[in-house]
């Protein structure tokens, strides 16, 4: 049984913009428990996960009126159960099934290097996933998923979740699952050179950065519900989104370690006759942990079909 407690804060200030200067701080406390039920009950391959949080503060993105938030965490003030699930793994994790309450954007279209960035499309998931109403955290919705690893460096996974227009209000505490909303389906295929596909997670970690590893993904999200076109008031049935993502280690000081240079790229597309902002392009280079200084330098560029925004950020930490 593992417990994890964390506190994260984004403190942002618009030093130069059309709006008046304003400082905004968004804060999040999260507690997570992971239980290996095989160790407790003897039923091998069964696992339980649950996470809850309190979050609140100022959302600078709402004030600036941007297409994308400068913070990947900020949303609504809340204290709630985020997600939980029961999971069963077979054949050395080559087949995994999961059922419970969890968010699609935590696993499909999620930026693999999200922990290294602050602003939303790089710090969490592709922003256009909201066009198909794919669920996000913390107001996760009922869902189920299956994942298969047919060969060493390849995985295929698919998920069905409830799409809800106002997820914060329809289940304010997250404690009572609400089985309503339209079922949205998402699927993804991934190629993982340099490591086993069964060990790859949506967000990278220290172990996953070792060596010249990479992750290449293609996914699709589909919502069969009714949508209104930007150019017409007549609703139409169905909306979908396609995405391509690539994350690769380019250079390592030591081929067996994680210090060096990484790059990431992502692009998505959805039908322009249904979605006003129907494309999104992100890219970044990351320099990791050089000469004893735990530092990361990011230069990222974000583009949509209607507008363009250049963003750069630098983080420094010392050990």
C-alpha positions in Angstrom: 0.0 0.0 0.0 1.5 3.3 -1.1 0.4 6.8 0.0 1.5 10.0 -1.8 0.8 13.6 -0.8 1.8 16.6 -2.8 1.4 20.3 -3.0 1.8 22.2 -6.3 1.4 26.0 -7.0 1.4 28.0 -10.2 2.2 31.7 -9.5 1.7 33.8 -12.6 1.8 37.5 -13.5 1.0 39.2 -16.8 3.8 41.7 -16.9 2.9 42.9 -20.4 -0.5 42.5 -22.0 -3.6 44.4 -23.1 -5.2 43.8 -19.7 -4.1 45.4 -16.5 -1.3 43.7 -14.6 -2.5 41.1 -12.3 -0.9 38.4 -10.1 -2.6 35.0 -9.8 -1.7 32.0 -7.7 -3.3 28.6 -8.2 -2.8 26.0 -5.5 -3.4 22.3 -5.3 -3.1 19.7 -2.5 -3.5 16.1 -3.6 -3.5 12.8 -1.8 -3.3 9.4 -3.6 -3.4 5.8 -2.4 -2.4 2.7 -4.5 -3.1 -0.7 -3.2 -1.8 -4.1 -4.5 -4.8 -6.2 -3.6 -2.7 -9.3 -4.4 -0.5 -8.6 -1.4 -3.6 -8.1 0.9 -6.0 -10.8 -0.3 -3.9 -13.2 -2.4 -5.7 -12.4 -5.6 -2.7 -11.7 -7.8 -2.9 -9.0 -10.5 -5.7 -6.9 -8.8 -5.0 -3.3 -7.9 -6.9 -0.3 -6.5 -6.2 3.4 -7.0 -7.8 6.5 -5.6 -6.9 10.2 -5.6 -8.6 13.3 -4.1 -7.6 16.9 -4.0 -8.4 20.5 -2.9 -7.6 23.2 -5.4 -8.3 26.9 -5.6 -6.9 30.4 -6.3 -6.7 32.8 -9.2 -7.1 31.7 -12.8 -5.0 34.2 -14.9 -6.3 32.6 -18.2 -9.9 33.6 -17.5 -8.8 37.2 -16.8 -6.7 37.4 -20.0 -9.3 35.8 -22.3 -6.8 33.4 -24.0 -7.5 30.4 -26.1 -5.3 28.4 -23.8 -4.7 28.8 -20.1 -1.2 29.9 -19.0 -1.6 27.3 -16.2 -2.1 23.6 -16.9 -3.7 23.2 -13.4 -6.2 26.0 -13.1 -9.9 25.2 -13.5 -12.5 25.6 -10.7 -12.2 25.9 -7.0 -13.1 22.5 -5.6 -12.5 19.8 -2.9 -13.4 16.4 -4.2 -12.6 12.8 -5.0 -10.9 13.1 -8.4 -10.7 9.5 -9.6 -10.7 5.8 -8.5 -10.5 2.5 -10.3 -10.1 -1.2 -9.9 -7.6 -2.8 -12.3 -6.8 -6.3 -13.3 -3.5 -7.3 -15.1 -2.8 -10.5 -16.9 0.2 -12.1 -18.6 3.0 -9.9 -17.1 0.9 -6.8 -17.7 0.4 -7.5 -21.4 -3.4 -7.3 -20.9 -4.9 -4.7 -18.5 -8.5 -3.9 -17.8 -9.7 -1.0 -15.6 -13.1 0.2 -14.5 -14.1 3.1 -12.2 -14.1 6.9 -12.4 -11.2 8.5 -14.3 -10.5 11.1 -16.9 -9.8 10.5 -20.6 -7.4 13.4 -20.9 -5.2 11.8 -18.2 -4.4 8.9 -20.6 -5.3 9.9 -24.2 -3.8 13.0 -25.8 -1.8 13.7 -22.6 1.6 15.4 -23.1 4.2 12.9 -22.1 6.6 15.6 -20.8 3.8 17.5 -19.1 5.5 17.7 -15.7 8.2 19.9 -17.3 5.9 22.7 -18.4 3.4 25.2 -16.9 1.0 26.4 -19.6 -1.9 24.2 -20.5 -1.3 22.5 -23.9 2.1 21.4 -22.8 1.5 21.1 -19.1 -1.5 18.7 -19.3 -3.1 17.5 -22.5 -4.0 18.8 -26.0 -6.6 21.6 -25.6 -8.7 20.5 -28.5 -9.7 17.3 -26.8 -12.5 19.4 -25.3 -14.2 19.5 -28.7 -15.3 15.9 -28.2 -16.0 16.6 -24.5 -13.4 14.1 -23.5 -13.4 14.0 -19.7 -10.6 15.8 -17.7 -9.5 15.9 -14.1 -10.4 16.6 -11.4 -14.1 16.2 -12.4 -13.5 12.7 -13.7 -16.5 10.6 -14.9 -17.4 6.9 -15.0 -15.2 5.0 -17.4 -13.7 1.7 -18.4 -10.5 0.8 -20.4 -8.7 -2.1 -21.8 -5.0 -2.1 -22.9 -3.1 -4.8 -24.8 0.6 -5.2 -25.5 0.8 -7.7 -28.5 4.6 -7.3 -28.9 7.5 -5.8 -26.9 7.4 -2.2 -28.2 3.8 -1.8 -29.2 0.5 -1.2 -27.3 -3.1 -0.7 -28.2 -5.7 0.7 -25.8 -9.3 1.9 -25.8 -11.5 3.6 -23.3 -15.2 4.6 -23.0 -16.2 7.4 -20.7 -19.2 9.6 -19.9 -19.2 13.0 -21.6 -20.9 15.6 -19.4 -21.4 19.2 -20.3 -20.9 20.5 -16.7 -18.9 17.9 -14.8 -18.1 20.0 -11.7 -21.8 20.7 -11.0 -23.3 17.3 -11.9 -21.1 15.5 -9.3 -19.7 18.2 -6.9 -18.0 15.8 -4.5 -17.0 13.0 -6.9 -18.2 10.5 -4.3 -21.4 9.4 -6.1 -20.8 8.3 -9.7 -23.2 9.8 -12.1 -24.1 7.4 -14.9 -25.4 10.0 -17.4 -24.0 11.8 -20.4 -23.1 10.6 -23.8 -20.5 7.7 -24.1 -17.3 9.0 -25.7 -14.8 6.5 -27.0 -11.1 7.0 -27.4 -8.4 4.7 -28.8 -4.7 4.9 -29.1 -1.8 2.9 -30.6 1.7 3.5 -29.4 5.3 2.5 -30.4 7.9 2.6 -27.6 11.5 2.2 -28.9 14.0 1.7 -26.1 11.6 0.3 -23.5 8.8 -2.2 -22.9 5.4 -1.0 -23.9 3.9 -2.5 -20.8 6.0 -0.1 -18.6 5.0 3.1 -20.4 2.7 5.5 -18.7 0.9 8.6 -20.1 3.2 11.0 -18.2 7.0 10.4 -18.0 9.0 9.7 -14.9 12.6 9.5 -13.9 13.0 5.8 -14.9 11.4 6.3 -18.2 13.9 9.0 -19.2 16.9 6.6 -19.1 18.6 5.8 -22.4 17.5 6.7 -25.9 13.8 5.9 -25.3 10.9 7.3 -27.3 7.1 7.2 -27.5 5.1 7.6 -30.8 1.3 7.8 -30.6 -1.7 8.0 -32.8 -5.2 8.3 -31.3 -8.8 9.1 -32.1 -11.6 10.4 -29.9 -15.3 10.2 -31.0 -18.5 11.6 -29.6 -21.8 10.5 -31.2 -23.8 13.3 -29.7 -25.3 16.4 -31.3 -23.0 19.4 -32.2 -23.7 22.8 -33.6 -21.5 24.0 -36.5 -19.8 27.4 -36.2 -21.3 28.4 -39.5 -24.8 27.0 -39.0 -27.4 26.8 -36.2 -28.5 23.3 -37.4 -27.1 20.6 -35.1 -25.4 17.6 -36.6 -24.6 14.2 -35.2 -21.1 13.2 -34.2 -17.7 14.9 -33.7 -14.2 13.4 -33.7 -10.6 14.3 -33.3 -7.4 12.7 -34.5 -4.0 13.3 -32.9 -0.3 12.4 -33.5 2.3 12.7 -30.8 6.1 12.0 -30.6 8.5 12.2 -27.7 12.1 11.2 -28.2 15.5 11.3 -26.3 17.9 13.0 -28.8 21.2 13.0 -26.8 22.4 11.5 -23.5 25.5 12.3 -21.5 25.5 8.7 -20.4 23.5 6.3 -22.7 22.1 4.5 -19.6 21.0 7.6 -17.7 18.5 10.5 -18.2 20.7 13.5 -18.5 20.7 15.1 -22.0 18.4 16.5 -24.6 14.8 15.5 -25.4 12.2 16.7 -27.9 8.4 16.4 -28.2 5.9 17.2 -30.9 2.1 16.9 -31.1 -0.6 17.8 -33.7 -4.3 17.3 -33.7 -7.1 17.8 -36.3 -10.9 17.8 -36.1 -13.5 18.6 -38.8 -13.5 22.4 -39.5 -17.2 22.4 -40.3 -17.9 21.5 -36.6 -15.0 23.0 -34.7 -13.9 26.6 -34.9 -10.4 25.8 -33.5 -9.9 22.6 -35.3 -6.1 22.2 -35.2 -3.4 22.4 -32.6 0.4 22.1 -32.9 2.9 22.0 -30.1 6.6 21.3 -29.9 9.4 21.7 -27.4 13.0 20.8 -26.6 14.1 19.9 -23.1 17.6 20.0 -21.6 17.8 17.8 -18.5 20.1 17.8 -15.5 23.5 19.0 -16.7 26.7 18.9 -14.6 25.0 18.4 -11.2 22.6 21.2 -11.7 19.0 20.0 -11.9 17.8 22.4 -14.6 15.4 22.3 -17.5 15.2 24.8 -20.3 12.1 24.8 -22.5 11.3 26.6 -25.7 7.8 25.8 -27.0 5.6 27.0 -29.8 1.9 26.7 -29.9 -0.3 27.2 -33.0 -3.9 27.0 -33.8 -5.7 27.6 -37.1 -7.1 30.9 -36.0 -4.3 32.3 -33.9 -0.7 31.9 -33.0 1.1 32.3 -29.7 4.8 31.9 -28.9 5.6 30.9 -25.4 9.0 30.3 -23.7 9.8 29.4 -20.1 12.8 28.5 -18.1 12.9 26.6 -14.8 15.9 26.2 -12.5 16.4 24.0 -9.5 19.6 23.1 -7.6 20.6 20.1 -5.7 
